[in-house]
């Protein structure tokens, strides 16, 4: 029996996001987690704006 497994970028991002959440919960101080989360959100927002500006 043959099986095909397709792993796309969404799966990789979700896996990385969950690993990052575990590291945040285990290793970092709450204020550091907040700063990193805000920085990540800002970077994603800037990337989305830059990506939409190419059209």
Buried (B, 14 or more C-beta within 10 A) or exposed (E): EEEEEEEEEEEEEEEEEEEEEEEBEEEEEEEEBEEEEEEEEEEEEEEEEEEEEEE
